[in-house]
Amino acid sequence: MSSKSANGFTGKVAVVTGAGSGIGRALALNLAQRGAKLALSDVDVNGLEETVRQAEALGAEVKSDFLDVTQRETVLDYADAVAARFGKINQIYNNAGIAYHGDVESSSFKDIERIVDVDFWGVVNGTKAFLPHLQASGDGHIVNISSLFGLLAMPSQAAYNAAKFAVRGFSEALRIELLISKAPVKMTVVHPGGIKTAIARNATVAENYDQASVAKFFDAKLAKTTPDKAAKTILAGVEKGKGRVLIGADAIALDLLQRFTGSKYQRVIATVSARVMPRKI
């Protein structure tokens, strides 16, 4: 059977932000294999070009654009341009995101605002811009990428936690609204655990942390799941219409820890983190 035989993605128009690397690239390539038409964007032009090359080699029709998801008017115009190019839009994967490592005391307001602008407002901008087009398609699906850190808090991740918790709350509320209105749009929020991407190596850190040490810790201790496995898990969840998708044994285990212990999980995390996490310099 061909990889492009009838499935939940064949002929669908799928938009993926942050498609230049990591989960975004893996989503693009997996969607291409399933016969979707793609609108791919990123601020990393070189990475995006490579994703486009690989997707087109798989036979996908691709629209490629530089896109800063924090620029609301640009995102709104982009949604209209995608609709004009393909005639419809079925799926939006709000995947673009950045990372930051720093405790609250040493993090500047600007550091925190930058993470929230990209990781939360970028998702809001994408959701709001594409929702009318998804409604019009009669068969829409929004996929918002939160994080394991949208389920429980971690030290040095307050800014990232804030943004990813907000993505979760925004997405779950929207899903309830869509269910009430019986809209032809489904909503899935995704909580990846540690994924083998460059996000930690590209992360910014507070001035009292060493970036290389933080990246090394993430890559060695936390990044356990490949982007391809993450993408396949997400698309399986989309096909099943799941409201929430957890990726990785770490996400599943820590979600259970938080559920069963309530706020007591914070003492557990504090004890473990004090032993293993990178220290301030």
C-alpha positions as CSV (number, residue, x, y, z in Angstrom):
1,M,0.0,0.0,0.0
2,S,1.4,3.4,-0.9
3,S,2.3,5.8,1.9
4,K,0.0,8.3,0.2
5,S,-3.0,6.0,0.1
6,A,-6.2,7.3,1.8
7,N,-5.6,8.5,5.3
8,G,-6.6,11.4,7.5
9,F,-4.0,13.7,5.8
10,T,-4.1,12.9,2.1
11,G,-5.0,16.1,0.2
12,K,-5.3,18.1,3.4
13,V,-3.6,21.5,3.6
14,A,-1.4,21.6,6.7
15,V,0.4,24.6,8.2
16,V,3.5,24.0,10.3
17,T,5.3,26.9,12.1
18,G,8.8,26.4,13.3
19,A,9.3,23.9,10.5
20,G,13.1,24.5,10.1
21,S,14.2,21.9,12.6
22,G,13.2,19.5,15.3
23,I,9.6,18.5,15.8
24,G,8.5,21.0,13.1
25,R,10.6,19.4,10.4
26,A,9.6,15.9,11.5
27,L,5.9,16.9,11.3
28,A,6.4,18.4,7.8
29,L,8.1,15.3,6.5
30,N,5.6,12.9,8.1
31,L,2.7,15.0,6.7
32,A,4.5,14.9,3.3
33,Q,4.7,11.2,3.4
34,R,1.0,11.0,4.1
35,G,0.1,13.2,1.1
36,A,-0.6,16.5,2.7
37,K,0.0,19.9,1.0
38,L,2.2,22.0,3.2
39,A,2.6,25.6,4.3
40,L,5.9,25.7,6.2
41,S,7.5,28.7,8.0
42,D,10.3,29.6,10.3
43,V,12.7,32.4,11.2
44,D,15.6,30.0,10.4
45,V,15.7,30.4,6.7
46,N,18.5,27.9,6.1
47,G,16.8,25.2,8.2
48,L,13.5,25.9,6.5
49,E,15.1,25.5,3.0
50,E,16.4,22.1,4.0
51,T,13.0,21.0,5.3
52,V,11.4,22.2,2.1
53,R,14.0,20.3,0.0
54,Q,13.2,17.1,1.9
55,A,9.4,17.5,1.8
56,E,9.4,18.2,-2.0
57,A,11.6,15.1,-2.5
58,L,8.8,13.2,-0.9
59,G,6.4,14.7,-3.5
60,A,4.7,17.3,-1.4
61,E,3.5,20.6,-2.7
62,V,5.0,23.2,-0.4
63,K,4.6,26.9,0.3
64,S,7.6,28.2,2.2
65,D,7.8,31.5,4.1
66,F,9.9,33.4,6.7
67,L,7.5,34.0,9.5
68,D,8.0,35.6,13.0
69,V,5.0,34.3,14.9
70,T,5.2,37.3,17.3
71,Q,4.2,39.7,14.6
72,R,0.4,39.5,14.7
73,E,-0.5,41.4,11.6
74,T,2.1,39.4,9.6
75,V,0.6,36.2,10.9
76,L,-2.9,37.3,9.9
77,D,-1.7,38.2,6.4
78,Y,0.1,34.9,6.2
79,A,-3.0,32.9,6.9
80,D,-4.9,34.7,4.1
81,A,-1.9,34.1,1.8
82,V,-2.0,30.4,2.6
83,A,-5.7,30.2,1.9
84,A,-5.3,32.1,-1.4
85,R,-2.5,29.7,-2.5
86,F,-4.3,26.4,-1.6
87,G,-8.0,27.4,-1.6
88,K,-8.5,25.9,1.9
89,I,-6.7,25.2,5.1
90,N,-7.4,22.1,7.2
91,Q,-4.7,21.9,9.8
92,I,-2.4,24.3,11.8
93,Y,0.4,23.0,13.9
94,N,1.5,25.9,16.1
95,N,4.9,24.5,16.8
96,A,7.3,27.5,16.8
97,G,9.0,28.0,20.1
98,I,12.2,28.9,22.0
99,A,13.7,28.0,25.3
100,Y,15.2,29.9,28.2
101,H,17.0,28.8,31.4
102,G,17.1,31.1,34.4
103,D,15.6,31.5,37.9
104,V,13.0,34.2,38.5
105,E,15.3,36.4,40.6
106,S,18.0,36.6,38.0
107,S,15.7,36.8,34.9
108,S,15.0,40.2,33.5
109,F,11.5,41.2,32.5
110,K,12.7,41.3,29.0
111,D,13.9,37.6,29.2
112,I,10.5,36.5,30.4
113,E,8.5,38.7,27.9
114,R,10.5,37.2,25.0
115,I,9.6,33.6,26.0
116,V,5.9,34.5,26.5
117,D,5.8,36.5,23.2
118,V,7.0,33.5,21.1
119,D,5.8,30.5,23.1
120,F,2.4,31.8,24.1
121,W,1.4,34.7,22.0
122,G,2.8,33.0,18.9
123,V,0.3,30.2,19.5
124,V,-2.5,32.6,20.1
125,N,-1.6,34.5,16.9
126,G,-1.6,31.4,14.8
127,T,-4.8,30.0,16.3
128,K,-6.7,33.2,15.9
129,A,-5.4,33.8,12.4
130,F,-6.2,30.4,11.0
131,L,-9.4,29.5,12.9
132,P,-11.7,31.2,10.4
133,H,-10.1,29.3,7.6
134,L,-10.3,26.0,9.5
135,Q,-14.0,26.7,10.1
136,A,-14.5,27.4,6.4
137,S,-12.8,24.1,5.4
138,G,-15.5,22.1,7.2
139,D,-12.8,19.8,8.5
140,G,-10.3,21.7,10.6
141,H,-7.8,20.8,13.3
142,I,-5.7,23.0,15.5
143,V,-2.6,21.4,17.1
144,N,-0.9,23.5,19.7
145,I,2.5,22.4,21.1
146,S,2.8,22.9,24.8
147,S,5.3,20.9,26.8
148,L,5.8,18.5,29.7
149,F,6.5,21.9,31.4
150,G,3.0,22.8,30.7
151,L,1.9,20.1,33.1
152,L,4.3,20.6,36.0
153,A,6.7,23.3,37.1
154,M,10.5,23.1,37.1
155,P,13.2,25.3,38.7
156,S,14.9,27.7,36.3
157,Q,11.9,27.3,33.9
158,A,9.4,29.8,35.3
159,A,9.2,31.8,32.1
160,Y,8.9,28.7,29.9
161,N,6.4,27.2,32.4
162,A,4.3,30.3,32.3
163,A,4.1,30.3,28.5
164,K,3.5,26.5,28.2
165,F,0.9,26.4,31.0
166,A,-0.8,29.3,29.2
167,V,-0.8,27.4,26.0
168,R,-2.5,24.5,27.8
169,G,-5.2,26.6,29.4
170,F,-5.9,28.5,26.2
171,S,-6.1,25.3,24.1
172,E,-8.3,23.4,26.5
173,A,-10.7,26.3,26.9
174,L,-10.9,26.6,23.1
175,R,-11.5,22.9,22.7
176,I,-14.5,23.2,25.1
177,E,-15.8,26.1,23.1
178,L,-15.5,24.2,19.9
179,L,-17.3,21.2,21.4
180,I,-20.1,23.4,22.7
181,S,-20.6,25.1,19.3
182,K,-20.3,21.8,17.4
183,A,-17.8,23.6,15.2
184,P,-16.1,21.5,12.4
185,V,-12.7,22.1,14.1
186,K,-10.9,19.8,16.5
187,M,-8.3,20.9,19.0
188,T,-5.3,18.9,20.3
189,V,-2.7,20.2,22.8
190,V,0.6,18.4,22.8
191,H,3.0,17.9,25.8
192,P,6.4,16.6,24.6
193,G,8.9,15.5,27.2
194,G,12.6,15.6,26.3
195,I,13.0,15.6,22.6
196,K,16.3,15.2,20.7
197,T,16.3,18.6,19.1
198,A,18.6,21.7,19.1
199,I,16.2,23.7,21.3
200,A,18.5,23.5,24.4
201,R,21.6,24.4,22.4
202,N,19.8,27.4,20.9
203,A,18.3,28.4,24.2
204,T,19.2,31.7,26.0
205,V,20.2,31.6,29.7
206,A,20.3,34.1,32.6
207,E,23.7,35.6,33.0
208,N,24.5,33.5,36.1
209,Y,24.1,30.2,34.2
210,D,26.5,28.6,31.7
211,Q,24.7,27.9,28.4
212,A,27.0,25.1,27.4
213,S,26.4,23.2,30.7
214,V,22.6,23.7,30.4
215,A,22.6,22.4,26.9
216,K,24.8,19.4,27.8
217,F,22.6,18.5,30.7
218,F,19.4,18.6,28.5
219,D,21.0,16.6,25.7
220,A,22.5,13.9,28.0
221,K,19.8,13.6,30.7
222,L,16.5,14.7,29.3
223,A,16.4,14.4,25.5
224,K,15.2,10.8,25.0
225,T,12.6,10.8,22.2
226,T,13.5,11.5,18.5
227,P,11.6,14.2,16.6
228,D,10.3,11.6,14.2
229,K,8.8,9.5,17.0
230,A,7.3,12.7,18.4
231,A,5.8,13.7,15.0
232,K,4.3,10.2,14.5
233,T,2.8,10.3,18.0
234,I,1.3,13.7,17.3
235,L,-0.2,12.7,14.0
236,A,-1.7,9.5,15.6
237,G,-3.3,11.7,18.2
238,V,-4.7,14.0,15.5
239,E,-6.1,11.0,13.6
240,K,-7.9,9.9,16.7
241,G,-9.1,13.4,17.6
242,K,-7.4,13.4,21.0
243,G,-7.7,16.5,23.1
244,R,-4.3,15.8,24.8
245,V,-1.2,14.0,23.5
246,L,1.8,13.2,25.8
247,I,5.1,12.4,24.2
248,G,7.7,10.2,25.8
249,A,7.9,8.0,28.9
250,D,9.1,11.0,30.9
251,A,6.0,13.1,30.1
252,I,3.7,10.2,31.0
253,A,5.6,9.4,34.3
254,L,5.8,13.0,35.5
255,D,2.2,13.7,34.5
256,L,1.2,10.8,36.8
257,L,3.5,12.1,39.5
258,Q,1.8,15.5,39.4
259,R,-1.7,14.0,39.3
260,F,-1.2,11.7,42.2
261,T,0.8,13.9,44.6
262,G,-0.7,17.3,43.9
263,S,1.6,20.1,45.1
264,K,3.8,17.6,46.9
265,Y,5.5,16.9,43.6
266,Q,7.2,20.2,44.0
267,R,9.3,18.9,46.9
268,V,10.2,15.9,44.9
269,I,11.4,18.0,42.0
270,A,13.3,20.3,44.4
271,T,15.1,17.4,45.9
272,V,16.1,15.8,42.6
273,S,16.9,19.1,40.9
274,A,19.2,20.2,43.7
275,R,21.3,17.1,43.0
276,V,21.5,16.9,39.3
277,M,20.7,20.2,37.6
278,P,23.3,22.7,36.4
279,R,24.3,25.2,39.1
280,K,24.6,28.9,39.0
281,I,28.0,30.3,38.2
